[in-house]
Structure formats: C-alpha cells, structure tokens
Amino acid sequence: MVKRVREVADLIGVSTRTLRHYDQIGLLSPKETTSAGYRLYSEENLKTLQQILFFKELGFPLKEIKKIIYSPSFNQREALLLQRKMLIEKRNNIDKMIKTIDKTIKHMLGEIEMTNEEKFEGINFSHKAYEQEARIRWGNQSVEHLNAKIKSMSKEEQKSLSKRWETIFNKLALFRDYSAESQDVQAIIKEWYDFLNENFKNYSLDEFYGLGLLYMEDERFTKNIEQYGAGLTRLMSEAMKVFVDNQK
C-alpha cells in the first residue's frame, strides 16, 4: 500500500517540506511520482524513513545517515539493535542528568552538599559514539576483530602502531603541494592502504575510496588530518580516488 506525501507527513509528524528536502538530497526518494506530481511512498520507503529518524534522533547528520543506510554493508537488523542500545544509553544518561539537576537545585537552596564528581554525574562525553557508528557503518564483526586485535597488543606494539601512523601522515604532509597523481604521493597512499588493511580491517577498493570521501565530508576526520598540514585532507581524498582508479 502506498501513501501520499501528506499522509506520510501526518503519520510521523514532520512537514511535507522536510520530506521534499529528503528527496532533493537523495536521502529518501518516493517509490514513484504520478503525472499529477503526487509523491507516493511504499512500505520500503517507510522502513527507510524509520531508519533515518532513528539515526537523526541519535544525533547523526543527514549526510552521514545517507552514507550509512545506502552502504552495501548496511544491515537493517544490526542497525536496529545498535540504535536500541544507543537510545537506552542516552535515556540512562538523561535520567542521571535529571537527578543531578534536582540535587543541584537542593544544593543551591542549602539543603544538601555536593561533591565535584556529583555535580557532573550523567554529563559524560566519553561514550563510545565512534565505535557505535563504526559498528553501523562497517558491521559488528569488523569492529569486534579490531577491538580484539588492539587489546591483544602490548603497549610497545600500540606505540609502534601509533608511530607508524604519525610517520605516514607527516610524510604525506611534505608533499601536500604536489599533485594527487604524483608518484611520491601515490607511493604514500599505497603505504596508507596497506597500513589500514594490515592493522584495522580489510578495505575493498570501493570502501577505501569511500573513506577518502569521508575524510572531506566529516569534520571530525578533517580536523584530525589538518593538524598535520593545511590542505592535507583534500590531497589525501583526491589521491585515494586516484589510487583506486589506478587499481581497477
């Protein structure tokens, strides 16, 4: 059974303008549009919309949501289980913050004393948001494998891994004014590709290309890469695309 855009908007409590925007950016396109211009949404569209809204509630930007749900590795059941886990964690943190607010009010009124630790209970920015996102993007198996591998490393091995990571980025920074096609840049990108596959997960060429795009689109990656040199993110992203094209 298909639904018109107004019916979908009324069902979930969003504006028709929002749904049109989702269509325009390629996040959620209706199954069909009639000759009269009516957008018709299928059951499959509604399932996708549900995923979009869950991710949105968890703070994922629309660009990220689009990349996640249309990734070949996306598994809807796994995503739902992880979304449930993340929402429970969010609810627990909210409950703790409400209790902290109540205690703070009593503290202001002089009714109770509060330690510094109690004043910040529930306000926790060290949760594993990156890991949860990685699980959704790459799948549980890849993340579990990575976690197990890192845990099995000695401190010296971890330090060596970090040093090699730094060396690759510092080396690439020396060539940030070069063309992405240059042999020097491509040799370092090959080193980066090998490093990721040896130590983190087995990236297909398409995944490696997608990772390069992510470096440009996700400001968290951009911020980390740019600390090695201004303009390095763009060079790296373009060079990774060249590398992939050359391998095909």
N, C-alpha and C positions, 0 to 999 in steps of 0.2 A: 504494500500500500504506500503510495507517495503522498507527500504533504507539500502544500504551497509554502512560500517563504513566510507569510504572515502566521500560518498555523505553527510552523516551527518556532518562530519568534515568541508566540504566545505560550508554547509548550515549555520553553526553557527560561523565559523571562528576559530575553535580550531584544534589542531593537532590530528591525529589518535592515537598518543601515549597517549594523555590525556584521550580519550575515553576508551582505553585499560586499563588505570590505574583505571578509574571509575569502570570498570568491575571487575578488580582484587580485589578491596577493597569492592565489593558488593554494591556500590553506584548506579550503573546503568548497569545492565546486559542486553545484547540484547535479543530480543524475541527468537532467535534461531541462531545456528551456523551451517552452512552447512558442509557437509562431506569434502568439499574443504577448510574449515577453514574460510569462509566468515561470518562475523558478520552481522546479519540482524536486523534492528531496526524497531519496529512497531510505529504506531501513539501514542500508550500509552507510549512507551519509550520516544518519543519526548516531550510529555507533562511533564513527569518526569524530563527530561533534562532541560526543560524550568524552572521548579521549582528550580532545582539545581543551574542554572546560576543566577537566581534572588537572591537566598539566598547568593551565592558567591559574587555577586556584593555588597550586603549589609554587607559583612564582616564576614559571618558565616563560621567557619572552616568545612571542609568536614565531619569530624566525627559527628559534630553537625547536619549538613544537613541530614546525613543518619538517625540519630535517630529521627529527626523531621518528615521527609517525610514517614518513614515506621512505625510511631507510629499509633496504632489503632484509636487514637483520631484525626488524621490529617484530616483536611477539606481543600480541594484544593481551594474552592471559598473564604473561610475566609482568607486563606494564601495569595491569590492574592490581596484581599482588603487591608490587612495589609502591604503587600510588597509595594503596590502603595502608601500608607500613609507614609511609612518609606522612600521611594525614593523621595517623594515630600519634606519631611523634610530635607533630605540630599541635595536636589537641592537648597532649600532655604538657608541652611547654607553655601553651596558653593558660592551662589550669594552674600551673606553677606561678606564672606571672600575675594572674588574678590574686592568688594567695599573697604574693609579695606586695602587690598594691594595697591589699587590705591591711597587711601588717605595717606597711609604711605609713598609712593613714593613722593607725593606732600609735605608731612611734612619734608622729608629728604632734599628736594630742598628748603625748607624755604618758601613755598608758603602758607601753612596753619598751624594752630596749632591743636594738637590732645590731647584730654584728655586720661587718662589711660584706661578708660572704652571703648573709641572709638578704641583704639589700639587692643583690644581683641574682638571686635564685630564679631560675627559669629563663634568664636572659643569657642565652648560650649561642654563640656564633661558631662554635667548633664542631657542629654536627656534620655528618658525612654527606653533605649535599653533592659534592663532586662524585663520590662513589655511587650514590643513588642514581645520578644522571648517567654515569658510565654504565651501570647495570642496565638501564633502559636503552641506552644507545648501542652498547656492544654485546649485551646478554650476560646472564649470571655466570656462565662458565668461564668467560674471558676474565671477568673481574676476580672470581674465586682463584683462578690459576695465577693471576698477577699477585694477589694478596699472599697466597701460599708461597710463591717464589720469593717475594720480598722478605717474608717472615723467616724463610729458611736461610737468608743471607746473614753473614756475620757483619759486625759494624764496619770492619775493614772493607768487605765486599760492597756494602752500601755506599761507603765513602768513595770507593773506586768508581762505582757506577755514576755517582753524582759528579765526580771529577771529569769523567769522560763526556758526560752530558755538557758540562760547562765548556770543555775544550772544543766540542763541535760548534757550539753557538759562538764562542769567541773567535774561532777560526773563520766562520761564515761572516761574522761582523767585519772582518778585514776586507771582505770582497763585496760589501753592501752597495758600492758604487758601480759594480760590474753588471753585465747583462745576465739575466737568468739562464741564458743558453750557454754561457761561457763554460769551458771545460773545468776551470777551477771550482766554480760554483756547483756544477753538476757532480763533481767528484765528492764534494762535501755533502750534498743532498743524498748521494748514494750511501755515504757513510751513516747519515741520519736514518735512512730507510733500514739499513742493516742493523743499526743500533736498536731501533724500535722493535724489529722482528726478533732479535736475539734476546731482548730483555723484557718486553712487555706483552705484546700479542702479535699473532701472525696477521699482518695487514695485507689485504689484497691490494692490487694497484688502484682499484677504484676507491677503496677505503683510505688509502694514502692520499689520493687526490682530494677526497672529501675532507680529510684532516687539514690539508693545506688551505682549503676554503674556510674552514672553521677558524683557523688562525686569524684570518682577516675579519670574520663576521662576529666572533665572540671577543668582547673587550677584555675578558679575563686572560685569554691567551695572548692577545695583542699587548697588554700591559706587561706581561712577563717576558715576552720576546723583545719588546722595545727597550728593555733595560740594558740589553747588550749593544744597542745602537739604533738610532733613529732611522726608520725606513727598512729595518731588517725584516719585519713581518711581511711586507709586500714582496720583497725579493724572495723570501722563503716560500711564500704561497705560489708565486709565479714559477719559481724554479721546480717546485714539487710537481706542478702541472706539466712542465717541460719533461721532467724525468719520466713521468707516467706515459706521456705521449711517445717518448723515445723507446719505451719498453714494449709498446704494442705494435 
